[in-house]
Amino acid sequence: MKQRIAHIALVVADYDEAIAFYTKKLNFKIIEDTKLDEEKRWVVIAPPGATECSLLLAKGANDRQVDAVGNQSGGRVFLFLFTDDFWRDYNQMVEREIEFERPPKQEPYGMVAVFKDLYGNLWDLLEPNDKNKWQQ
């Protein structure tokens, strides 16, 4: 048996502003952007080099969903962006005015800093010590 997580839905306020943030500030690539109806699109994005899991940008369609924008994990780190070069990506993100909630810190598992996306969701930028382990 083989299974995998293909997409993680990220509730956003607006498709185009979310696409702009993730592609221009974080270098994500658009995998698919298909109009489903007048209000809904199927928008899938992923960081460079990603092959397994991607983000499905889902525009909030009702009050409950709109209220979840930026707080899908109750204020905890929600998503983890692994990198093969922490300082390259960290410095580029600082130049692009990404807001960091916690500064870089060497942890037993790797170099990490916590940043906010355009809606306030918290992310770890992480270069693991064992790069081979996370690439499996």
N, C-alpha and C positions, 0 to 999 in steps of 0.2 A: 504494500500500500504506500502511496506517495501523496502527500498533500502539501500545500504551501499557502501562505497568505499572499494574495495577489495585490490587493488594494486596501488602503486605509482611508476611509471617508473623513475629510476635513471640511467642516462646515465653514463657509465663507460668506461675507456680506455681498460680494460682487465678483463675478467670474474674472472680468478683465483686470481689476485692480489686484486680485490675487495672482493671476498669471504674470502680471508685470513684476510684482514683488519677487516671486519665486524664480522667474527666469532672469531678471536683471540684477537682483541683489544676491541670489544664492546660486546662480548658474544652472538651475534646473532646466530640463528639456521638456517640451510638450510632446507627449507620446500620442495623445489623441484629443481632439476638440470637435465634438460632433453635436450639432443642434438636434435636440429631441423634440422640442415643441417651442412655442413662443417664449416660455419662461425657463425651460430646463435644457441644460447642456451636459454632455458626458465629457468631462475634462480630466484627463489623466496626465500627471507630471511626475518626473523622477529626477534625482540628482545624476550627474554624469557618472557613467559606469554602472549604474544600478541595473540589475537583471531580474531580481526576484519580486521585490515589493515596490509599489508606487503609491502616490497620493491621488485620490479621487476628490477633486474639488467639488463640493456640493453646496450650492447656494441655499441659504436658509429659506424655507418655503412657508413657514408659519411662525407664530410668536415664540413657541418653545424652541424651535431650531435657531431662530435669530438670537434668542437669549443665550444660546450655547456658543455663539461665535466668540472665539478668543478664550473660552474657558471650558473646553471639552474635558479637561482632566481635573477640574476643581482646584486649579492653581499649582498643581504638581508639574514636573517636567513631563511632557506628553510624547514628544518624538525625539529620536536619537539619530543624529546625522554623523555617521562614521566617515572619517577622512584618512587618507594615507599621508597627509602632511598638515598637521594641526596649524603651525605658524603661518604657512602660506594662506590657508583659508581664513584663519582668524584675522590676519592683517588685512586681507581683502574685504572681509565683512566690516571691519572697523572703518576702512576707507569709504565703504558704501553706506555708512551710518546705520549699521545694524546695532540695536541697543542690547548690550550685555547686562544681564541681571546679576551674574556672578563672574568674576574675572578668571583667567586661566589658572588652573591648579593641577599639579601633578598628583594623581591619585594612584593607589596600588594597581589599578586596572588600566591606567593610561592618562594622557593629558586631556583635560576637559574644561569647558567653559559653558555657561548657560546663557542663551540669547533668546530674545523675543521675536516672533514673527510680526507681520503687520497688524495682527489683531490682538497680540499679547499672549498667544500660546507660548509656553516655554519649551525650548529645545536644548538638548545637549549637543554641543559640537565636540566630538570625541575622536582622538587618535588612540586606539587601543595599543597596549604594549605588545600583545600577541596578534599581529596583523593577519597572520595565516588563519587563526581561529575564526575571525569574523568574516573572512572571505569564503568560507566553506559553504 
